[in-house]
Amino acid sequence: MQKLEINGGKKLSGSITISGSKNATLPILASTILTNKKVVIKNIPLVKDVETMVDLLKLLGSTIKLDKKKKKIEIINKESLKTFAPYRLLKTMRAGVLVLGALLAKYKNAKVSLPGGCAIGSRPVDIHLNALKKMGANIKIKDGYIIASAKNGLKGCLITFPKVSVGATENILIAACFAQGKTKLRNCALEPEIKDLILFLQKLGCKINQIGKRGLNILGVRKTESISHQVIFDRIEAGTYIIAAALTNGILKIKKINPKVILTEIELLKKMGVKIIKKKNYIIASCSKKIKNINIITEPYPGFPTDLQAQIMVLMTMANGTSTIKENIFENRFMHVSELRRLGAKIEIKNNKATIYGNSKLKGAELMATDLRASVSLVLAGLVAKNKTIVNRIYHLDRGYEKIEKKLSLCGAKIKRIK
């Protein structure tokens, strides 16, 4: 099993090009099930989760050409696809369940494995299933599989989500595009990645309108168009490298981004003392002062993202004072804390709140990654820890970060992949 070896204490300097968003690419790929026309998706990130979703679509019967050099995927579906998504492909990837809405809407039946992914809480699919039932689906769970049918097709209706859920919003949005009549979704998640999915579906020919802050109206269609779409940048990757610049007292040019999308993160990091210069499609991040302590709460967009919580916690260990993080999205997303303590971080957890004591002197150790964002937080900690840090189980990292060791190495980090 591969590991990362990091020798800390090196200032980062140079440019990093941000990849396309994994969290936008996966639902877009799932939604291609709706069409039999040729679809071209550009700026895809070459990460394991995307590879797994491509394998799933191929298994269902999609014809897919992946051009890794151009980071482009071409998809043409047969008239009829298979409707069975097995556990072996969904066990590592939460987003695999997004094929459920598309298959059910188009083919009136689907058998989809309950999803796996990161061990950051239960993340039940009840919200997805209850919404589909309201649209007329008959659903049962047997032997770890969701078995769904809609003999007369899905029918549009009013659905108010009990809480803001990214996955449920995506799944039901995709399903509603091929449902009969109008579907009204309320209390939706409207992250930039979901807005990118909406743009893709609108290009495809779907009728979607945003209503107020968290409402979507979808009029079901059956006719689609052949389209090309460029995926938005990965805002979590961008935030990760901004934090890397601040941690190492370095200076990084973060390229191929839209700073307007990450204003919350930029403003919060500025309050901590990070210097950020915004341009049209890049920023320059640096830090020469002592980091200031801060208190944050993770919230749905446009709040501070839960996917950046582990990374900013590492920065807080360097702050001058005590910081807190209240985790409001997932109930088990502090699994990286025990590993950061192994490096010398002083962090206390009580329920969903972490208290981080600053001015830590981190020292290298052997660590174990537990999930995608936890794994990258350990890499960040390794960049500033004295001596050598080894991060095990980096397959989590490869699910969402494209060539992280190469990007960091080119900016002066002493990091390499080992067996």
ZADO-138117 format. One line per field, with one value per residue (C-alpha): z, y, x. Coordinates in steps of 0.1 Angstrom, whole numbers, plus 5000, padded with zeros to 4 digits. Layout:
<pts>
z = c(Z  ...)
y = c(Y  ...)
x = c(X  ...)
</pts>
This chain:
<pts>
z = c(5000  4990  5015  5014  5030  5039  5053  5067  5071  5035  5023  4993  4963  4928  4909  4913  4887  4903  4887  4878  4906  4916  4934  4902  4878  4896  4895  4859  4849  4867  4849  4814  4818  4808  4773  4742  4725  4725  4755  4760  4795  4798  4826  4845  4874  4871  4905  4916  4923  4887  4874  4895  4882  4846  4853  4867  4836  4813  4833  4828  4790  4782  4755  4770  4756  4782  4770  4800  4783  4774  4806  4785  4785  4755  4763  4740  4756  4740  4736  4767  4796  4824  4857  4882  4901  4921  4955  4942  4925  4950  4982  4979  4964  4980  4947  4931  4945  4922  4893  4912  4903  4866  4861  4878  4859  4825  4828  4857  4877  4893  4917  4933  4961  4993  4990  5008  5007  5037  5073  5084  5097  5087  5058  5053  5019  5036  5023  4987  4990  5008  4980  4953  4971  4970  4932  4929  4934  4951  4971  4994  5007  5006  5011  5010  4978  4970  4948  4932  4906  4892  4870  4856  4858  4883  4887  4896  4930  4958  4979  5008  5021  5059  5058  5032  5016  4986  4975  4979  4960  4931  4930  4930  4906  4881  4885  4882  4848  4833  4857  4844  4850  4873  4904  4930  4953  4984  5010  4984  4986  4960  4962  4931  4921  4920  4900  4876  4874  4867  4839  4824  4826  4811  4781  4778  4773  4809  4822  4855  4873  4907  4930  4958  4978  4981  4956  4923  4898  4872  4843  4831  4795  4773  4745  4750  4730  4722  4742  4755  4790  4810  4847  4872  4893  4926  4953  4980  4963  4959  4996  5006  4987  5000  5035  5025  5015  5048  5069  5053  5053  5015  4985  4959  4928  4927  4890  4870  4896  4901  4934  4936  4943  4974  4990  5023  5026  5014  5039  5068  5059  5056  5092  5102  5087  5053  5026  4995  4962  4940  4902  4876  4873  4900  4934  4951  4987  5012  5049  5067  5100  5129  5123  5143  5161  5150  5156  5127  5120  5090  5070  5036  5009  5010  5046  5054  5038  5059  5033  5043  5081  5086  5066  5085  5118  5109  5104  5137  5155  5143  5154  5183  5206  5209  5180  5178  5150  5153  5128  5117  5087  5096  5131  5128  5110  5136  5129  5119  5154  5170  5142  5145  5182  5173  5158  5189  5182  5213  5203  5225  5212  5229  5209  5175  5187  5185  5205  5190  5211  5190  5190  5185  5176  5154  5151  5124  5130  5112  5106  5092  5069  5077  5049  5020  5037  5068  5047  5031  5065  5076  5045  5054  5089  5075  5055  5088  5112  5121  5106  5087  5085  5069  5058  5053  5034  5009  4986  5003  4991  4955  4955  4954  4949  4915  4917  4950  4957  4922  4926  4960  4949  4921  4947  4969  4992  5001  4995  4977  4972  4986  4991)
y = c(5000  5034  5061  5097  5107  5144  5162  5194  5229  5240  5272  5268  5291  5289  5283  5256  5250  5239  5209  5206  5199  5163  5173  5188  5161  5132  5143  5156  5121  5105  5128  5118  5086  5108  5113  5092  5121  5127  5146  5161  5170  5190  5200  5167  5159  5128  5113  5079  5088  5100  5069  5048  5067  5062  5025  5024  5041  5017  4988  5002  5003  5038  5042  5064  5079  5094  5116  5121  5145  5169  5160  5153  5127  5118  5098  5082  5060  5031  5033  5011  5009  4983  4994  4976  4995  4969  4973  4967  5001  5020  5008  5035  5063  5081  5098  5064  5066  5096  5071  5061  5092  5091  5054  5055  5085  5072  5034  5032  5008  5006  4984  5004  4995  5016  5038  5038  5066  5084  5073  5108  5099  5080  5103  5083  5082  5085  5120  5108  5078  5097  5123  5096  5079  5112  5112  5078  5054  5021  5015  4987  4979  4943  4928  4962  4973  5000  4983  5010  5010  5035  5015  5046  5069  5095  5124  5160  5173  5196  5183  5203  5187  5183  5197  5211  5181  5182  5146  5146  5178  5164  5131  5145  5173  5148  5126  5155  5164  5133  5132  5140  5176  5201  5194  5220  5215  5236  5239  5228  5228  5253  5249  5261  5224  5220  5252  5237  5206  5228  5246  5212  5200  5232  5229  5193  5207  5204  5232  5244  5277  5289  5303  5325  5314  5277  5268  5250  5245  5217  5210  5174  5168  5139  5155  5163  5178  5169  5193  5202  5214  5226  5216  5244  5245  5226  5252  5228  5221  5259  5264  5236  5252  5287  5272  5254  5287  5303  5273  5273  5311  5307  5324  5306  5316  5296  5295  5286  5297  5322  5341  5352  5315  5313  5347  5332  5313  5342  5366  5342  5334  5372  5376  5350  5371  5354  5379  5372  5392  5385  5387  5377  5340  5335  5346  5350  5337  5344  5348  5365  5374  5353  5336  5349  5327  5325  5308  5292  5272  5248  5256  5249  5273  5302  5294  5279  5244  5213  5199  5226  5221  5196  5217  5250  5231  5226  5263  5270  5249  5276  5305  5329  5319  5295  5288  5268  5249  5239  5211  5215  5192  5158  5142  5123  5146  5150  5117  5135  5150  5119  5118  5156  5150  5124  5153  5174  5194  5204  5199  5191  5177  5180  5168  5187  5214  5213  5236  5242  5256  5275  5280  5242  5228  5199  5170  5143  5109  5080  5087  5070  5087  5080  5099  5122  5156  5142  5127  5161  5178  5153  5162  5199  5192  5172  5203  5222  5194  5190  5160  5132  5124  5093  5093  5059  5048  5076  5059  5083  5112  5099  5099  5137  5153  5151  5146  5164  5153  5165  5199  5204  5192  5217  5244  5233  5207  5176  5150  5117  5086  5054  5018)
x = c(5000  5014  5023  5035  5068  5072  5101  5087  5100  5102  5087  5064  5069  5056  5024  4997  4970  4937  4920  4884  4860  4855  4822  4809  4822  4806  4769  4774  4786  4757  4732  4745  4724  4694  4706  4715  4731  4769  4782  4817  4828  4861  4884  4877  4901  4921  4912  4901  4864  4860  4877  4852  4822  4834  4838  4802  4788  4807  4793  4758  4765  4778  4804  4831  4863  4887  4914  4937  4960  4932  4913  4882  4855  4832  4800  4775  4748  4730  4692  4689  4713  4715  4700  4721  4749  4769  4785  4820  4819  4799  4817  4844  4824  4794  4784  4777  4742  4735  4728  4696  4676  4687  4681  4647  4635  4646  4640  4614  4635  4669  4689  4717  4740  4739  4770  4803  4830  4845  4838  4827  4793  4762  4751  4719  4702  4667  4662  4669  4645  4617  4617  4616  4587  4569  4574  4557  4586  4582  4614  4627  4661  4673  4708  4725  4708  4682  4655  4634  4606  4581  4558  4540  4571  4581  4557  4565  4554  4564  4594  4608  4640  4641  4676  4700  4716  4740  4735  4697  4694  4715  4698  4662  4671  4684  4654  4630  4644  4627  4597  4562  4551  4566  4587  4592  4623  4626  4654  4679  4716  4729  4767  4787  4790  4752  4749  4774  4752  4722  4741  4750  4714  4701  4724  4712  4676  4663  4640  4653  4647  4660  4633  4645  4676  4670  4643  4643  4615  4620  4597  4602  4614  4623  4642  4679  4707  4743  4765  4799  4805  4836  4835  4842  4874  4878  4872  4883  4916  4921  4914  4938  4967  4960  4963  4995  5010  5001  5013  5048  5052  5054  5039  5018  5000  4967  4957  4925  4900  4872  4879  4843  4833  4855  4849  4839  4871  4892  4877  4881  4917  4924  4911  4937  4965  4969  4976  4955  4957  4927  4928  4902  4912  4939  4950  4984  4985  5012  5018  5047  5029  5018  4985  4956  4931  4895  4862  4844  4812  4808  4777  4761  4774  4780  4791  4825  4827  4829  4854  4879  4875  4903  4927  4920  4924  4960  4965  4948  4975  5000  4978  4986  4958  4929  4905  4873  4855  4818  4811  4774  4774  4787  4787  4820  4843  4870  4887  4919  4923  4939  4965  4973  4978  5004  5024  5020  4988  4968  4931  4901  4868  4834  4804  4806  4830  4868  4890  4925  4953  4978  5015  5021  5055  5046  5071  5070  5054  5038  5001  4970  4945  4908  4890  4897  4899  4915  4943  4951  4951  4978  4998  4995  5007  5036  5047  5053  5062  5099  5116  5098  5061  5047  5010  4995  4964  4966  4941  4917  4938  4939  4901  4900  4934  4951  4989  4992  5028  5038  5021  5037  5071  5072  5068  5096  5080  5100  5074  5074  5052  5067  5056)
</pts>
